Amino acid sequence: MRRYLLDTTKLPAYLMGRPAAVTQFDPWLAQSEVATSVLVYAEVVEGLRSRATFPALHHALRDLLDSVYPYTLTYPILDRYGIIRRQLRPPHGPGLIGDIDTLIAATALERNLTIVTCDADFQRVPGLHAIVIPRDSLKDRT
């Protein structure tokens, strides 16, 4: 049963073999508890394109998606997006977060998943369960 939705910083950290990400995600992967969004996939591909090893990394990412289910956008997710935007928009809420992040949050809410991220903005989304991991914990320690 899927329980966690990986955000954009988390998926490439695992892909690159960062020890903190591998240690955290391997047990989740073994239990088929990890998912992501097609929007995260798009953001990760954009970031990987700057690397000389892009073809190999892109292939590895596609292979990883055999174990990390990529949710697509649906009408219920898009409806939830509108609800979240209204909740965050002043004077009702603390202010908007990015559209892509709002769609990722809507996916997690609609699928009853906890988002795993480095972005504390997700904590502002009402009802969203988030595990926020410090970005520097994903860096190589070599």
N, C-alpha and C positions, 0 to 999 in steps of 0.2 A: 504494500500500500504506500503510495507516495505521500510524503509528509513535508518535504522541504522544496522550496523553489530557489534555485541559485540565481543570484543577480550577476551583473556584468563583470564585476571584479573577481568574483569567486570562481567562475567557470574557467577562465584562462589560468588562474593560479593553480588549479588542479591539473589542467592540461600541461602546464610547464613543469609539473612535478614538484611544486613548492611543498616542502615537508609539512608545514602546518595545514595546508589544504588537503594533502594526501592523507594525513593522519585523521583529520576530521571527517573527510568524505568517504574514505574506503569502507568503513562499516555501514554507512548509509547506502552506498552503492550495492554492497553485498545483500542488503535487505530490500532493494528496489524502492528506496524511499526518496529518491532525488528526481526532480524535474526542473525545467527551466521554461522560458518563453521564447518563441521564435524571434521576438524583439531583442532578447539578450543575445541570441545567436547572431543577429545582424550587427549588433554593437561589437561583439567579440570579433567577428570577421573583419569589420572595419579596422579594429586595432591590430589584428594580426597582419594585415596587408602591408604594414610598415616594416615588417621583418623580412630579411633576406630568405629565411626558411619558410616563407608563407605557404608554398605548396604542401610541404610536409605537415605543417601545423594545421592547415585547413583539412587535410585528410584525417589527421588525428582527431580533430574536433568532430568531424562527421562520424568517425568511429565511436567516439565518446557518446554521441547522441543515440547510439544503440542501447545505452544503459541509462542515460539521462533524458527522460521524455520531454520533448519540446511542445508545449501547449501552443495552439494557434489561437487567434482572436475569434471570439464568437459574439453573437448578439448579446447574451447575458453579460459577458465581460465588458463589452462596449457600453451597455446600460450602466454597469457598476462604475465605469470610468466617469460617466456624467454625474453620478451620485457623489463620488469622491471629490470631483472638482467643485461641486456646490458646497460640500462640507468644508473644504479647505479655503475657499474664496472668502476674503474679508467682506463683510463684517462677521460672517458666520464662523470663520476659522482663521488659523495663523498665517495663511498665504499659500499659494499654489506651489506644487513641486513640478518638475518637468513633465511634459506630456508622456514621454516614453516611460518614465518611472511611474506615472499614474496608471498607465496601461498594465505595467508589470504588477503593480500593487493590486489592481482590479483582478488580474489573473489569479494571484495568490488568494485573494478573498473569495472569489467565485469557486475555486477548487479546494478551499479550506486548507491551504498550505501555509507554512511558516516561511517567510522570506529570509534568506541568508545573504547578508550584504555587508559592505563597508560604508554604506551611505546612511547616515543618521536621519536624513529627511524622511525615510520610510516610517520612522517612529511617529511622525505627525499624522499618519493616515489612521482615522478612527477604525478600531476593530481589527487592524492588521497585526498579526503576531510577527515579530522581527527578531532575528538574532543578528546583532551588529558586531562585526569583528573588526578590530583596529586594522587599518590598511597596512601599517608597518609590520604586522605579524605575518604578512604574506611574502615579505621580501626574502631573498636568498640570504643566508647567514654565512656564506663562505667568504 
